[in-house]
Amino acid sequence: MFRTLGGGDLPRNDTNQTHPHPVTSMCDEGARLYAVALSTGRVARAEIEHAPCLLEFALLQPDPDDVNQLRAVPPSVALAQRLHPLEREIQDRRRVAVDLTDAFEPFLTISAQSPANTHAITVLEGLEQINAALDLATAECHTEMLTVQPGGGRSSFVLTEALERDAPLIDRGVSIRTLYQHTARHSQGILAYVDRISTGKVEVRTLEELIERLIVFDRTVAFIPASDDRRVALELRHPGLVAYLIKVFEQLWRRAVPLREEVTYTHKPDGISGVQRSIAQLLIEGHVDEAIARRLGMNVRTCRAHIAKLATALGSGSRAQLGFLIAESGILKETGRLAAPHADEA
């Protein structure tokens, strides 16, 4: 924003189009000629052919005694000319901030005194609004943050954003507990991210299957997605709702495996692994391959490979028969769960 003030970023004549740049990033030739003009008092007009920015930014002006010469404008004068509009804009924005505060002050007083305006549930639409609410909650967090991050690996951009968000929390001594899925153990990006934040009170565990994304700050405010594309979220401040979500988190946390500990991959005598039992449960619930893969944080190809192994173990020749054989085999009853897979297998 500021770069467009005091002369602008882009030169305004055709000659300058060969090397457009802002006044804050003087080109080498322009800097050299301006220094020469300051030292000698003037420079020949013909010499600035390759540095038209000097005239564009009013760093040189015509010599009244010789039309072929240009005189240097003192840097203190040139600087004042650039700073004046910036200072004026800053003052204008400060006045707007004061006016906004004055305009909303009566309503803030009413809201603070009204128990009806506790905003137990707030709908956040759009990534900009969601991120703004998360940034505010992060800034106000002083004791604990709990997060559930389902899915596999994360992009470098997402992890960089997470690092920038979490670093101030760690510096303030906030404890952070994060749940990933077992598949995240194979993501070099996530492992590097965990190494970067491990200097603080940070604990990371993994599970085979998780609930949807969840973030809880200081046990007072929670954020959950409200749409499949995660472009709509709910900010929850109702004590009962937040307490319930914390209990769900704690149950998952007790079953999870610390990231630094090795996950034991075991198989039952029937040759069916824990992850295959999880897939079996989701299959009989009617989920398609893509939804199962998303729930378990794996790609679709890996998911289908597990389904093929499951079909072989049960002797199934078709997808329809597989569902019947899963129900008849009793493999889900052995686990004692309908929606909670083993934490020690993936």
Order of alpha helices (4+ residues) and beta strands (2+ residues): alpha-beta-alpha-beta-beta-alpha-beta-alpha-beta-alpha-beta-alpha-beta-beta-beta-beta-alpha-beta-alpha-alpha-alpha-alpha-alpha
